[in-house]
Amino acid sequence: MAVPQEASPSDADEVERQPCPRCRAEPGSPCRSRSGAVAGTYHTGRFTKVPRLAKLLRVPTPADRGPGQPWRPGTSVPLALAPDTSNADIRIGYARCSTLTQELQSQLDALAKHGIPRDKVFSEKISTRVRVRPQFEAALALARQIKAHAPHCRVIFTVYEMKRLGRDAAELTALADHLTAHGLVLEMLAGPLPGMYDPRGPGRLLFAFFAAMAETERENIRESTLEGLDAAARKGKHGGRPPVITDDMLHTVLRRRANGESVEQIQPDLIIPTGKRKGQAPSVASIYRALAEHEKKEAYPEAVAAARADFADLQDVDDIPRPRRVRIRRPDDPLTPEEVDLRQRLQDQVLQPTRTEEPARSIA
């Protein structure tokens, strides 16, 4: 007899539709232990009321219910729908924007205009880079709960546009799998192809196509950003944080090291002037890196000068000293007076004959 490692959200939803005869937990709430915490597993008398779970030994409480934490009443189960509403559509709305400077009201207005009541609309200001989006998870949980309670109804998960759901093809494909597993339908009010899509049929192919389009658009934005950064660099506008070790700090380190002090002795007396670590002392590793870079510049001045010249060419700056240009001579180019004089002196040079070794004396 199989023992599940963790109850899926749909299992928990179905179990919590029933009151617990042991701990007296109301429908919509997890079971509670004698100490008043959320129980680690659902009580047997409760989960065995679900036919497909009746033969299991135990059904663990999902992590989103907070097993071990203080018990609190959960969301009540929706009221049962009349059997004659077989063609009824129940919509759950979700709105999201990435930053605090963006506004949600236009999405909320569109969802309300579409006939979704405000108590069934979930919204949040959070980036899709954040893997856990509480309101998004709550909207899906309510949609699953309603579908489990009213399987004869079509439960529709409605968003304003596709990019409110996820960032890449992997996330959107996983969402399609989730909607398919729980019998939910996706609806988008705007975007490239607004409409209603069932991931179980041809809508799944269109869903994957939408994901590929979104990923391509994101890559285009990334390339445009990189081009903008490159153009700014060519104009001398560089991003990034300022160097930790400034020229004044490096001069202090070199002077005190010349007097016999170690880096470890110098480090506490240095103060970072700007940046996030302003007012703090730099690390010993940062000082050693700055010293190594300084020694490299001192050991290879020609390479440093050439690099500065190349950088000046890119930045269109004329006040940086550059190495002298070298003329490359072609075979058919006439010789300069200096080259003619050099060739004549080489031709007039008398080659000294090599001294031959004396023949070895024979031993009488």
JOHUGI-V60808 format. One record per helix or strand of 3 or more residues. SS is the DSSP state (hx for helix, st for strand). FROM is the first residue (numbers start at 1). TO is the last residue. Records with the same first field share a line. If there is no record, write none. Layout:
BEGIN
SS: FROM-TO  FROM-TO
END
This chain:
BEGIN
hx: 9-15  44-47  51-53  63-65  105-113  118-120  134-149  162-164  169-182  202-234  247-258  263-267  284-299  301-315  337-348
st: 89-97  121-125  154-159  185-188  195-197
END
